[in-house]
Amino acid sequence: MYRIPCPHCGPRAQAEFTYERSAEAVIDPVMPAEEAMDQLYTRTNPMGYDVELWRHTYGCRGWLVLTRNRVTHEISTVQPKGPEMLP
């Protein structure tokens, strides 16, 4: 288990959060269905840093955008989620 620094509540145990998805899996609602399916189900799984969506489920219930290393779980940035932060 590791600690995630929530911008609203401060550092908290990872157990308080729910991993939602990689930010690359967020699709545009007007995207054609085949392109959306491709983006959702045929993503790469790279080693290294990834931008992810998390929710502070047992805290402030806020959505967060984390940049986390998939191998070491090191978190380099945490920001509150806003529509302008996603692709």
PyMOL Python script that loads the backbone (N, CA, C, O; Angstrom):
from pymol import cmd

cmd.read_pdbstr("""\
ATOM      1  N   MET A   1       0.841  -1.164   0.000  1.00  0.00           N
ATOM      2  CA  MET A   1       0.000   0.000   0.000  1.00  0.00           C
ATOM      3  C   MET A   1       0.894   1.238   0.000  1.00  0.00           C
ATOM      4  O   MET A   1       1.976   1.237   0.588  1.00  0.00           O
ATOM      5  N   TYR A   2       0.437   2.271  -0.653  1.00  0.00           N
ATOM      6  CA  TYR A   2       1.189   3.517  -0.690  1.00  0.00           C
ATOM      7  C   TYR A   2       0.246   4.669  -0.379  1.00  0.00           C
ATOM      8  O   TYR A   2      -0.963   4.473  -0.253  1.00  0.00           O
ATOM      9  N   ARG A   3       0.798   5.868  -0.257  1.00  0.00           N
ATOM     10  CA  ARG A   3       0.012   7.048   0.093  1.00  0.00           C
ATOM     11  C   ARG A   3      -0.158   7.932  -1.129  1.00  0.00           C
ATOM     12  O   ARG A   3       0.773   8.134  -1.908  1.00  0.00           O
ATOM     13  N   ILE A   4      -1.371   8.456  -1.278  1.00  0.00           N
ATOM     14  CA  ILE A   4      -1.675   9.363  -2.375  1.00  0.00           C
ATOM     15  C   ILE A   4      -1.931  10.737  -1.780  1.00  0.00           C
ATOM     16  O   ILE A   4      -2.768  10.873  -0.887  1.00  0.00           O
ATOM     17  N   PRO A   5      -1.225  11.764  -2.256  1.00  0.00           N
ATOM     18  CA  PRO A   5      -1.418  13.115  -1.715  1.00  0.00           C
ATOM     19  C   PRO A   5      -2.648  13.795  -2.337  1.00  0.00           C
ATOM     20  O   PRO A   5      -2.554  14.399  -3.406  1.00  0.00           O
ATOM     21  N   CYS A   6      -3.783  13.692  -1.670  1.00  0.00           N
ATOM     22  CA  CYS A   6      -5.008  14.328  -2.151  1.00  0.00           C
ATOM     23  C   CYS A   6      -4.858  15.850  -2.022  1.00  0.00           C
ATOM     24  O   CYS A   6      -4.469  16.334  -0.959  1.00  0.00           O
ATOM     25  N   PRO A   7      -5.157  16.613  -3.080  1.00  0.00           N
ATOM     26  CA  PRO A   7      -5.018  18.068  -2.986  1.00  0.00           C
ATOM     27  C   PRO A   7      -6.003  18.702  -2.006  1.00  0.00           C
ATOM     28  O   PRO A   7      -5.797  19.831  -1.562  1.00  0.00           O
ATOM     29  N   HIS A   8      -7.084  17.972  -1.664  1.00  0.00           N
ATOM     30  CA  HIS A   8      -8.092  18.518  -0.755  1.00  0.00           C
ATOM     31  C   HIS A   8      -7.892  18.047   0.684  1.00  0.00           C
ATOM     32  O   HIS A   8      -8.135  18.807   1.621  1.00  0.00           O
ATOM     33  N   CYS A   9      -7.450  16.801   0.868  1.00  0.00           N
ATOM     34  CA  CYS A   9      -7.390  16.191   2.195  1.00  0.00           C
ATOM     35  C   CYS A   9      -5.985  15.929   2.716  1.00  0.00           C
ATOM     36  O   CYS A   9      -5.814  15.598   3.889  1.00  0.00           O
ATOM     37  N   GLY A  10      -4.975  16.073   1.861  1.00  0.00           N
ATOM     38  CA  GLY A  10      -3.609  15.757   2.258  1.00  0.00           C
ATOM     39  C   GLY A  10      -3.302  14.291   1.971  1.00  0.00           C
ATOM     40  O   GLY A  10      -4.130  13.591   1.389  1.00  0.00           O
ATOM     41  N   PRO A  11      -2.119  13.817   2.374  1.00  0.00           N
ATOM     42  CA  PRO A  11      -1.730  12.425   2.096  1.00  0.00           C
ATOM     43  C   PRO A  11      -2.651  11.428   2.793  1.00  0.00           C
ATOM     44  O   PRO A  11      -2.925  11.538   3.988  1.00  0.00           O
ATOM     45  N   ARG A  12      -3.119  10.457   2.019  1.00  0.00           N
ATOM     46  CA  ARG A  12      -4.014   9.427   2.544  1.00  0.00           C
ATOM     47  C   ARG A  12      -3.585   8.068   2.009  1.00  0.00           C
ATOM     48  O   ARG A  12      -2.899   7.980   0.991  1.00  0.00           O
ATOM     49  N   ALA A  13      -3.991   7.022   2.695  1.00  0.00           N
ATOM     50  CA  ALA A  13      -3.691   5.649   2.274  1.00  0.00           C
ATOM     51  C   ALA A  13      -4.369   5.347   0.943  1.00  0.00           C
ATOM     52  O   ALA A  13      -5.484   5.801   0.684  1.00  0.00           O
ATOM     53  N   GLN A  14      -3.697   4.592   0.122  1.00  0.00           N
ATOM     54  CA  GLN A  14      -4.215   4.232  -1.193  1.00  0.00           C
ATOM     55  C   GLN A  14      -5.556   3.500  -1.086  1.00  0.00           C
ATOM     56  O   GLN A  14      -6.354   3.552  -2.021  1.00  0.00           O
ATOM     57  N   ALA A  15      -5.814   2.830   0.019  1.00  0.00           N
ATOM     58  CA  ALA A  15      -7.066   2.098   0.217  1.00  0.00           C
ATOM     59  C   ALA A  15      -8.287   3.016   0.224  1.00  0.00           C
ATOM     60  O   ALA A  15      -9.405   2.549   0.006  1.00  0.00           O
ATOM     61  N   GLU A  16      -8.093   4.315   0.470  1.00  0.00           N
ATOM     62  CA  GLU A  16      -9.212   5.260   0.451  1.00  0.00           C
ATOM     63  C   GLU A  16      -9.622   5.645  -0.961  1.00  0.00           C
ATOM     64  O   GLU A  16     -10.667   6.268  -1.152  1.00  0.00           O
ATOM     65  N   PHE A  17      -8.811   5.282  -1.958  1.00  0.00           N
ATOM     66  CA  PHE A  17      -9.021   5.711  -3.334  1.00  0.00           C
ATOM     67  C   PHE A  17      -9.452   4.538  -4.204  1.00  0.00           C
ATOM     68  O   PHE A  17      -9.204   3.377  -3.877  1.00  0.00           O
ATOM     69  N   THR A  18     -10.097   4.860  -5.308  1.00  0.00           N
ATOM     70  CA  THR A  18     -10.482   3.869  -6.299  1.00  0.00           C
ATOM     71  C   THR A  18      -9.854   4.250  -7.625  1.00  0.00           C
ATOM     72  O   THR A  18     -10.039   5.363  -8.117  1.00  0.00           O
ATOM     73  N   TYR A  19      -9.108   3.316  -8.200  1.00  0.00           N
ATOM     74  CA  TYR A  19      -8.545   3.527  -9.531  1.00  0.00           C
ATOM     75  C   TYR A  19      -9.681   3.415 -10.525  1.00  0.00           C
ATOM     76  O   TYR A  19     -10.429   2.437 -10.516  1.00  0.00           O
ATOM     77  N   GLU A  20      -9.810   4.407 -11.374  1.00  0.00           N
ATOM     78  CA  GLU A  20     -10.878   4.360 -12.364  1.00  0.00           C
ATOM     79  C   GLU A  20     -10.386   3.871 -13.717  1.00  0.00           C
ATOM     80  O   GLU A  20     -10.899   2.878 -14.233  1.00  0.00           O
ATOM     81  N   ARG A  21      -9.406   4.547 -14.300  1.00  0.00           N
ATOM     82  CA  ARG A  21      -8.880   4.131 -15.599  1.00  0.00           C
ATOM     83  C   ARG A  21      -7.719   5.003 -16.006  1.00  0.00           C
ATOM     84  O   ARG A  21      -7.483   6.062 -15.424  1.00  0.00           O
ATOM     85  N   SER A  22      -7.006   4.555 -16.998  1.00  0.00           N
ATOM     86  CA  SER A  22      -5.963   5.366 -17.598  1.00  0.00           C
ATOM     87  C   SER A  22      -6.649   6.513 -18.340  1.00  0.00           C
ATOM     88  O   SER A  22      -7.721   6.320 -18.914  1.00  0.00           O
ATOM     89  N   ALA A  23      -6.054   7.687 -18.334  1.00  0.00           N
ATOM     90  CA  ALA A  23      -6.670   8.841 -18.985  1.00  0.00           C
ATOM     91  C   ALA A  23      -6.840   8.616 -20.478  1.00  0.00           C
ATOM     92  O   ALA A  23      -7.718   9.224 -21.091  1.00  0.00           O
ATOM     93  N   GLU A  24      -6.027   7.762 -21.078  1.00  0.00           N
ATOM     94  CA  GLU A  24      -6.183   7.501 -22.507  1.00  0.00           C
ATOM     95  C   GLU A  24      -7.450   6.717 -22.810  1.00  0.00           C
ATOM     96  O   GLU A  24      -7.848   6.638 -23.972  1.00  0.00           O
ATOM     97  N   ALA A  25      -8.096   6.137 -21.807  1.00  0.00           N
ATOM     98  CA  ALA A  25      -9.336   5.390 -21.998  1.00  0.00           C
ATOM     99  C   ALA A  25     -10.568   6.278 -21.925  1.00  0.00           C
ATOM    100  O   ALA A  25     -11.685   5.788 -22.093  1.00  0.00           O
ATOM    101  N   VAL A  26     -10.393   7.570 -21.679  1.00  0.00           N
ATOM    102  CA  VAL A  26     -11.519   8.499 -21.667  1.00  0.00           C
ATOM    103  C   VAL A  26     -11.829   8.830 -23.124  1.00  0.00           C
ATOM    104  O   VAL A  26     -10.967   9.305 -23.864  1.00  0.00           O
ATOM    105  N   ILE A  27     -13.067   8.572 -23.520  1.00  0.00           N
ATOM    106  CA  ILE A  27     -13.427   8.776 -24.909  1.00  0.00           C
ATOM    107  C   ILE A  27     -14.335   9.983 -25.078  1.00  0.00           C
ATOM    108  O   ILE A  27     -15.014  10.405 -24.141  1.00  0.00           O
ATOM    109  N   ASP A  28     -14.338  10.524 -26.270  1.00  0.00           N
ATOM    110  CA  ASP A  28     -15.205  11.637 -26.631  1.00  0.00           C
ATOM    111  C   ASP A  28     -16.582  11.066 -26.956  1.00  0.00           C
ATOM    112  O   ASP A  28     -16.670  10.125 -27.745  1.00  0.00           O
ATOM    113  N   PRO A  29     -17.664  11.600 -26.378  1.00  0.00           N
ATOM    114  CA  PRO A  29     -18.994  11.032 -26.620  1.00  0.00           C
ATOM    115  C   PRO A  29     -19.433  11.077 -28.085  1.00  0.00           C
ATOM    116  O   PRO A  29     -20.299  10.301 -28.489  1.00  0.00           O
ATOM    117  N   VAL A  30     -18.860  11.957 -28.871  1.00  0.00           N
ATOM    118  CA  VAL A  30     -19.260  12.045 -30.282  1.00  0.00           C
ATOM    119  C   VAL A  30     -18.353  11.214 -31.189  1.00  0.00           C
ATOM    120  O   VAL A  30     -18.494  11.257 -32.411  1.00  0.00           O
ATOM    121  N   MET A  31     -17.434  10.468 -30.607  1.00  0.00           N
ATOM    122  CA  MET A  31     -16.516   9.624 -31.366  1.00  0.00           C
ATOM    123  C   MET A  31     -17.284   8.468 -31.995  1.00  0.00           C
ATOM    124  O   MET A  31     -18.176   7.909 -31.357  1.00  0.00           O
ATOM    125  N   PRO A  32     -16.960   8.098 -33.230  1.00  0.00           N
ATOM    126  CA  PRO A  32     -17.613   6.922 -33.831  1.00  0.00           C
ATOM    127  C   PRO A  32     -17.412   5.671 -32.971  1.00  0.00           C
ATOM    128  O   PRO A  32     -16.380   5.525 -32.315  1.00  0.00           O
ATOM    129  N   ALA A  33     -18.380   4.788 -32.974  1.00  0.00           N
ATOM    130  CA  ALA A  33     -18.381   3.622 -32.098  1.00  0.00           C
ATOM    131  C   ALA A  33     -17.153   2.742 -32.294  1.00  0.00           C
ATOM    132  O   ALA A  33     -16.559   2.292 -31.314  1.00  0.00           O
ATOM    133  N   GLU A  34     -16.762   2.486 -33.542  1.00  0.00           N
ATOM    134  CA  GLU A  34     -15.608   1.619 -33.772  1.00  0.00           C
ATOM    135  C   GLU A  34     -14.321   2.240 -33.240  1.00  0.00           C
ATOM    136  O   GLU A  34     -13.473   1.542 -32.684  1.00  0.00           O
ATOM    137  N   GLU A  35     -14.178   3.549 -33.409  1.00  0.00           N
ATOM    138  CA  GLU A  35     -12.993   4.240 -32.890  1.00  0.00           C
ATOM    139  C   GLU A  35     -12.992   4.230 -31.367  1.00  0.00           C
ATOM    140  O   GLU A  35     -11.942   4.060 -30.748  1.00  0.00           O
ATOM    141  N   ALA A  36     -14.165   4.411 -30.758  1.00  0.00           N
ATOM    142  CA  ALA A  36     -14.271   4.375 -29.293  1.00  0.00           C
ATOM    143  C   ALA A  36     -13.916   2.991 -28.761  1.00  0.00           C
ATOM    144  O   ALA A  36     -13.203   2.877 -27.764  1.00  0.00           O
ATOM    145  N   MET A  37     -14.404   1.940 -29.412  1.00  0.00           N
ATOM    146  CA  MET A  37     -14.089   0.577 -28.981  1.00  0.00           C
ATOM    147  C   MET A  37     -12.590   0.320 -29.088  1.00  0.00           C
ATOM    148  O   MET A  37     -11.997  -0.299 -28.204  1.00  0.00           O
ATOM    149  N   ASP A  38     -11.983   0.793 -30.164  1.00  0.00           N
ATOM    150  CA  ASP A  38     -10.547   0.626 -30.343  1.00  0.00           C
ATOM    151  C   ASP A  38      -9.768   1.336 -29.238  1.00  0.00           C
ATOM    152  O   ASP A  38      -8.807   0.791 -28.697  1.00  0.00           O
ATOM    153  N   GLN A  39     -10.189   2.547 -28.911  1.00  0.00           N
ATOM    154  CA  GLN A  39      -9.499   3.316 -27.874  1.00  0.00           C
ATOM    155  C   GLN A  39      -9.682   2.685 -26.499  1.00  0.00           C
ATOM    156  O   GLN A  39      -8.764   2.721 -25.680  1.00  0.00           O
ATOM    157  N   LEU A  40     -10.840   2.112 -26.235  1.00  0.00           N
ATOM    158  CA  LEU A  40     -11.104   1.503 -24.932  1.00  0.00           C
ATOM    159  C   LEU A  40     -10.406   0.165 -24.737  1.00  0.00           C
ATOM    160  O   LEU A  40      -9.913  -0.114 -23.643  1.00  0.00           O
ATOM    161  N   TYR A  41     -10.352  -0.664 -25.766  1.00  0.00           N
ATOM    162  CA  TYR A  41      -9.942  -2.044 -25.568  1.00  0.00           C
ATOM    163  C   TYR A  41      -8.608  -2.443 -26.191  1.00  0.00           C
ATOM    164  O   TYR A  41      -8.143  -3.558 -25.958  1.00  0.00           O
ATOM    165  N   THR A  42      -7.982  -1.572 -26.971  1.00  0.00           N
ATOM    166  CA  THR A  42      -6.705  -1.944 -27.572  1.00  0.00           C
ATOM    167  C   THR A  42      -5.625  -0.925 -27.231  1.00  0.00           C
ATOM    168  O   THR A  42      -4.895  -0.462 -28.107  1.00  0.00           O
ATOM    169  N   ARG A  43      -5.534  -0.590 -25.975  1.00  0.00           N
ATOM    170  CA  ARG A  43      -4.514   0.348 -25.517  1.00  0.00           C
ATOM    171  C   ARG A  43      -3.208  -0.391 -25.268  1.00  0.00           C
ATOM    172  O   ARG A  43      -3.178  -1.611 -25.104  1.00  0.00           O
ATOM    173  N   THR A  44      -2.147   0.372 -25.245  1.00  0.00           N
ATOM    174  CA  THR A  44      -0.865  -0.198 -24.875  1.00  0.00           C
ATOM    175  C   THR A  44      -0.794  -0.292 -23.355  1.00  0.00           C
ATOM    176  O   THR A  44      -1.579   0.343 -22.650  1.00  0.00           O
ATOM    177  N   ASN A  45       0.131  -1.072 -22.864  1.00  0.00           N
ATOM    178  CA  ASN A  45       0.345  -1.189 -21.424  1.00  0.00           C
ATOM    179  C   ASN A  45       1.829  -0.916 -21.160  1.00  0.00           C
ATOM    180  O   ASN A  45       2.584  -1.827 -20.820  1.00  0.00           O
ATOM    181  N   PRO A  46       2.241   0.350 -21.318  1.00  0.00           N
ATOM    182  CA  PRO A  46       3.677   0.643 -21.237  1.00  0.00           C
ATOM    183  C   PRO A  46       4.199   0.616 -19.804  1.00  0.00           C
ATOM    184  O   PRO A  46       3.471   0.868 -18.844  1.00  0.00           O
ATOM    185  N   MET A  47       5.472   0.304 -19.699  1.00  0.00           N
ATOM    186  CA  MET A  47       6.144   0.448 -18.409  1.00  0.00           C
ATOM    187  C   MET A  47       6.484   1.923 -18.272  1.00  0.00           C
ATOM    188  O   MET A  47       6.668   2.614 -19.275  1.00  0.00           O
ATOM    189  N   GLY A  48       6.568   2.404 -17.059  1.00  0.00           N
ATOM    190  CA  GLY A  48       6.903   3.805 -16.840  1.00  0.00           C
ATOM    191  C   GLY A  48       5.678   4.595 -16.416  1.00  0.00           C
ATOM    192  O   GLY A  48       4.718   4.039 -15.883  1.00  0.00           O
ATOM    193  N   TYR A  49       5.724   5.890 -16.656  1.00  0.00           N
ATOM    194  CA  TYR A  49       4.681   6.791 -16.165  1.00  0.00           C
ATOM    195  C   TYR A  49       3.433   6.764 -17.036  1.00  0.00           C
ATOM    196  O   TYR A  49       3.506   6.640 -18.258  1.00  0.00           O
ATOM    197  N   ASP A  50       2.286   6.883 -16.371  1.00  0.00           N
ATOM    198  CA  ASP A  50       1.000   6.928 -17.056  1.00  0.00           C
ATOM    199  C   ASP A  50       0.125   7.948 -16.332  1.00  0.00           C
ATOM    200  O   ASP A  50       0.242   8.135 -15.121  1.00  0.00           O
ATOM    201  N   VAL A  51      -0.744   8.599 -17.083  1.00  0.00           N
ATOM    202  CA  VAL A  51      -1.711   9.534 -16.501  1.00  0.00           C
ATOM    203  C   VAL A  51      -2.979   8.730 -16.231  1.00  0.00           C
ATOM    204  O   VAL A  51      -3.516   8.081 -17.129  1.00  0.00           O
ATOM    205  N   GLU A  52      -3.458   8.780 -14.969  1.00  0.00           N
ATOM    206  CA  GLU A  52      -4.579   7.939 -14.551  1.00  0.00           C
ATOM    207  C   GLU A  52      -5.643   8.767 -13.831  1.00  0.00           C
ATOM    208  O   GLU A  52      -5.353   9.817 -13.258  1.00  0.00           O
ATOM    209  N   LEU A  53      -6.868   8.275 -13.873  1.00  0.00           N
ATOM    210  CA  LEU A  53      -7.966   8.870 -13.118  1.00  0.00           C
ATOM    211  C   LEU A  53      -8.208   8.046 -11.861  1.00  0.00           C
ATOM    212  O   LEU A  53      -8.330   6.823 -11.921  1.00  0.00           O
ATOM    213  N   TRP A  54      -8.276   8.727 -10.728  1.00  0.00           N
ATOM    214  CA  TRP A  54      -8.570   8.098  -9.449  1.00  0.00           C
ATOM    215  C   TRP A  54      -9.679   8.889  -8.774  1.00  0.00           C
ATOM    216  O   TRP A  54      -9.886  10.065  -9.075  1.00  0.00           O
ATOM    217  N   ARG A  55     -10.389   8.241  -7.863  1.00  0.00           N
ATOM    218  CA  ARG A  55     -11.424   8.920  -7.084  1.00  0.00           C
ATOM    219  C   ARG A  55     -11.150   8.692  -5.606  1.00  0.00           C
ATOM    220  O   ARG A  55     -10.867   7.572  -5.181  1.00  0.00           O
ATOM    221  N   HIS A  56     -11.237   9.775  -4.822  1.00  0.00           N
ATOM    222  CA  HIS A  56     -11.047   9.666  -3.368  1.00  0.00           C
ATOM    223  C   HIS A  56     -12.378   9.199  -2.768  1.00  0.00           C
ATOM    224  O   HIS A  56     -13.125   9.988  -2.190  1.00  0.00           O
ATOM    225  N   THR A  57     -12.652   7.925  -2.915  1.00  0.00           N
ATOM    226  CA  THR A  57     -13.934   7.333  -2.581  1.00  0.00           C
ATOM    227  C   THR A  57     -14.299   7.471  -1.109  1.00  0.00           C
ATOM    228  O   THR A  57     -15.443   7.790  -0.784  1.00  0.00           O
ATOM    229  N   TYR A  58     -13.342   7.234  -0.213  1.00  0.00           N
ATOM    230  CA  TYR A  58     -13.629   7.269   1.222  1.00  0.00           C
ATOM    231  C   TYR A  58     -13.080   8.530   1.868  1.00  0.00           C
ATOM    232  O   TYR A  58     -12.670   8.517   3.029  1.00  0.00           O
ATOM    233  N   GLY A  59     -13.076   9.606   1.119  1.00  0.00           N
ATOM    234  CA  GLY A  59     -12.598  10.897   1.617  1.00  0.00           C
ATOM    235  C   GLY A  59     -13.496  11.987   1.051  1.00  0.00           C
ATOM    236  O   GLY A  59     -14.708  11.978   1.267  1.00  0.00           O
ATOM    237  N   CYS A  60     -12.903  12.912   0.337  1.00  0.00           N
ATOM    238  CA  CYS A  60     -13.638  14.048  -0.207  1.00  0.00           C
ATOM    239  C   CYS A  60     -14.466  13.702  -1.439  1.00  0.00           C
ATOM    240  O   CYS A  60     -15.236  14.534  -1.919  1.00  0.00           O
ATOM    241  N   ARG A  61     -14.319  12.486  -1.955  1.00  0.00           N
ATOM    242  CA  ARG A  61     -15.013  11.988  -3.144  1.00  0.00           C
ATOM    243  C   ARG A  61     -14.631  12.731  -4.417  1.00  0.00           C
ATOM    244  O   ARG A  61     -15.325  12.651  -5.431  1.00  0.00           O
ATOM    245  N   GLY A  62     -13.531  13.446  -4.350  1.00  0.00           N
ATOM    246  CA  GLY A  62     -13.063  14.189  -5.511  1.00  0.00           C
ATOM    247  C   GLY A  62     -12.379  13.281  -6.523  1.00  0.00           C
ATOM    248  O   GLY A  62     -11.854  12.223  -6.177  1.00  0.00           O
ATOM    249  N   TRP A  63     -12.396  13.715  -7.783  1.00  0.00           N
ATOM    250  CA  TRP A  63     -11.697  13.022  -8.859  1.00  0.00           C
ATOM    251  C   TRP A  63     -10.317  13.625  -8.991  1.00  0.00           C
ATOM    252  O   TRP A  63     -10.153  14.842  -8.903  1.00  0.00           O
ATOM    253  N   LEU A  64      -9.314  12.771  -9.204  1.00  0.00           N
ATOM    254  CA  LEU A  64      -7.929  13.215  -9.294  1.00  0.00           C
ATOM    255  C   LEU A  64      -7.290  12.687 -10.573  1.00  0.00           C
ATOM    256  O   LEU A  64      -7.638  11.613 -11.064  1.00  0.00           O
ATOM    257  N   VAL A  65      -6.351  13.463 -11.099  1.00  0.00           N
ATOM    258  CA  VAL A  65      -5.530  13.033 -12.228  1.00  0.00           C
ATOM    259  C   VAL A  65      -4.137  12.812 -11.670  1.00  0.00           C
ATOM    260  O   VAL A  65      -3.473  13.760 -11.252  1.00  0.00           O
ATOM    261  N   LEU A  66      -3.691  11.554 -11.663  1.00  0.00           N
ATOM    262  CA  LEU A  66      -2.375  11.195 -11.137  1.00  0.00           C
ATOM    263  C   LEU A  66      -1.444  10.843 -12.277  1.00  0.00           C
ATOM    264  O   LEU A  66      -1.859  10.220 -13.255  1.00  0.00           O
ATOM    265  N   THR A  67      -0.199  11.235 -12.157  1.00  0.00           N
ATOM    266  CA  THR A  67       0.848  10.719 -13.029  1.00  0.00           C
ATOM    267  C   THR A  67       1.639   9.762 -12.161  1.00  0.00           C
ATOM    268  O   THR A  67       2.329  10.173 -11.229  1.00  0.00           O
ATOM    269  N   ARG A  68       1.528   8.446 -12.486  1.00  0.00           N
ATOM    270  CA  ARG A  68       2.077   7.402 -11.625  1.00  0.00           C
ATOM    271  C   ARG A  68       2.921   6.443 -12.453  1.00  0.00           C
ATOM    272  O   ARG A  68       2.584   6.105 -13.588  1.00  0.00           O
ATOM    273  N   ASN A  69       4.024   6.016 -11.855  1.00  0.00           N
ATOM    274  CA  ASN A  69       4.873   5.025 -12.496  1.00  0.00           C
ATOM    275  C   ASN A  69       4.235   3.664 -12.287  1.00  0.00           C
ATOM    276  O   ASN A  69       3.996   3.262 -11.148  1.00  0.00           O
ATOM    277  N   ARG A  70       3.958   2.952 -13.363  1.00  0.00           N
ATOM    278  CA  ARG A  70       3.281   1.655 -13.274  1.00  0.00           C
ATOM    279  C   ARG A  70       4.142   0.569 -12.659  1.00  0.00           C
ATOM    280  O   ARG A  70       3.618  -0.440 -12.188  1.00  0.00           O
ATOM    281  N   VAL A  71       5.441   0.753 -12.655  1.00  0.00           N
ATOM    282  CA  VAL A  71       6.339  -0.268 -12.121  1.00  0.00           C
ATOM    283  C   VAL A  71       6.616  -0.026 -10.639  1.00  0.00           C
ATOM    284  O   VAL A  71       6.477  -0.935  -9.821  1.00  0.00           O
ATOM    285  N   THR A  72       7.008   1.201 -10.296  1.00  0.00           N
ATOM    286  CA  THR A  72       7.402   1.505  -8.921  1.00  0.00           C
ATOM    287  C   THR A  72       6.277   2.111  -8.089  1.00  0.00           C
ATOM    288  O   THR A  72       6.411   2.215  -6.870  1.00  0.00           O
ATOM    289  N   HIS A  73       5.182   2.510  -8.707  1.00  0.00           N
ATOM    290  CA  HIS A  73       4.042   3.176  -8.078  1.00  0.00           C
ATOM    291  C   HIS A  73       4.390   4.572  -7.560  1.00  0.00           C
ATOM    292  O   HIS A  73       3.629   5.149  -6.783  1.00  0.00           O
ATOM    293  N   GLU A  74       5.524   5.116  -7.980  1.00  0.00           N
ATOM    294  CA  GLU A  74       5.886   6.476  -7.596  1.00  0.00           C
ATOM    295  C   GLU A  74       4.906   7.448  -8.264  1.00  0.00           C
ATOM    296  O   GLU A  74       4.632   7.349  -9.461  1.00  0.00           O
ATOM    297  N   ILE A  75       4.388   8.381  -7.472  1.00  0.00           N
ATOM    298  CA  ILE A  75       3.451   9.377  -7.975  1.00  0.00           C
ATOM    299  C   ILE A  75       4.210  10.676  -8.161  1.00  0.00           C
ATOM    300  O   ILE A  75       4.778  11.216  -7.211  1.00  0.00           O
ATOM    301  N   SER A  76       4.217  11.180  -9.400  1.00  0.00           N
ATOM    302  CA  SER A  76       4.967  12.410  -9.654  1.00  0.00           C
ATOM    303  C   SER A  76       4.079  13.648  -9.576  1.00  0.00           C
ATOM    304  O   SER A  76       4.542  14.695  -9.123  1.00  0.00           O
ATOM    305  N   THR A  77       2.820  13.563 -10.001  1.00  0.00           N
ATOM    306  CA  THR A  77       1.913  14.707  -9.881  1.00  0.00           C
ATOM    307  C   THR A  77       0.509  14.234  -9.529  1.00  0.00           C
ATOM    308  O   THR A  77       0.093  13.137  -9.901  1.00  0.00           O
ATOM    309  N   VAL A  78      -0.205  15.077  -8.811  1.00  0.00           N
ATOM    310  CA  VAL A  78      -1.616  14.848  -8.494  1.00  0.00           C
ATOM    311  C   VAL A  78      -2.326  16.178  -8.666  1.00  0.00           C
ATOM    312  O   VAL A  78      -1.911  17.192  -8.104  1.00  0.00           O
ATOM    313  N   GLN A  79      -3.404  16.168  -9.451  1.00  0.00           N
ATOM    314  CA  GLN A  79      -4.183  17.385  -9.670  1.00  0.00           C
ATOM    315  C   GLN A  79      -5.655  17.046  -9.540  1.00  0.00           C
ATOM    316  O   GLN A  79      -6.067  15.933  -9.866  1.00  0.00           O
ATOM    317  N   PRO A  80      -6.462  18.007  -9.062  1.00  0.00           N
ATOM    318  CA  PRO A  80      -7.900  17.763  -9.082  1.00  0.00           C
ATOM    319  C   PRO A  80      -8.346  17.651 -10.535  1.00  0.00           C
ATOM    320  O   PRO A  80      -7.826  18.358 -11.398  1.00  0.00           O
ATOM    321  N   LYS A  81      -9.292  16.777 -10.811  1.00  0.00           N
ATOM    322  CA  LYS A  81      -9.732  16.558 -12.178  1.00  0.00           C
ATOM    323  C   LYS A  81     -10.592  17.716 -12.661  1.00  0.00           C
ATOM    324  O   LYS A  81     -11.500  18.178 -11.969  1.00  0.00           O
ATOM    325  N   GLY A  82     -10.283  18.165 -13.850  1.00  0.00           N
ATOM    326  CA  GLY A  82     -11.080  19.165 -14.522  1.00  0.00           C
ATOM    327  C   GLY A  82     -11.185  18.770 -15.979  1.00  0.00           C
ATOM    328  O   GLY A  82     -10.298  18.083 -16.486  1.00  0.00           O
ATOM    329  N   PRO A  83     -12.235  19.179 -16.672  1.00  0.00           N
ATOM    330  CA  PRO A  83     -12.416  18.758 -18.057  1.00  0.00           C
ATOM    331  C   PRO A  83     -11.266  19.189 -18.966  1.00  0.00           C
ATOM    332  O   PRO A  83     -10.994  18.521 -19.964  1.00  0.00           O
ATOM    333  N   GLU A  84     -10.597  20.271 -18.647  1.00  0.00           N
ATOM    334  CA  GLU A  84      -9.496  20.750 -19.479  1.00  0.00           C
ATOM    335  C   GLU A  84      -8.245  19.925 -19.312  1.00  0.00           C
ATOM    336  O   GLU A  84      -7.309  20.099 -20.092  1.00  0.00           O
ATOM    337  N   MET A  85      -8.171  19.023 -18.323  1.00  0.00           N
ATOM    338  CA  MET A  85      -6.942  18.262 -18.048  1.00  0.00           C
ATOM    339  C   MET A  85      -6.896  16.953 -18.823  1.00  0.00           C
ATOM    340  O   MET A  85      -5.872  16.270 -18.802  1.00  0.00           O
ATOM    341  N   LEU A  86      -7.962  16.587 -19.497  1.00  0.00           N
ATOM    342  CA  LEU A  86      -8.005  15.301 -20.177  1.00  0.00           C
ATOM    343  C   LEU A  86      -7.928  15.499 -21.683  1.00  0.00           C
ATOM    344  O   LEU A  86      -8.283  16.555 -22.207  1.00  0.00           O
ATOM    345  N   PRO A  87      -7.457  14.463 -22.368  1.00  0.00           N
ATOM    346  CA  PRO A  87      -7.370  14.565 -23.843  1.00  0.00           C
ATOM    347  C   PRO A  87      -8.732  14.672 -24.487  1.00  0.00           C
ATOM    348  O   PRO A  87      -8.831  14.765 -25.711  1.00  0.00           O
TER     349      PRO A  87
END
""", "prot")
cmd.dss("prot")
cmd.show_as("cartoon", "prot")
cmd.util.cbc("prot")
cmd.orient("prot")
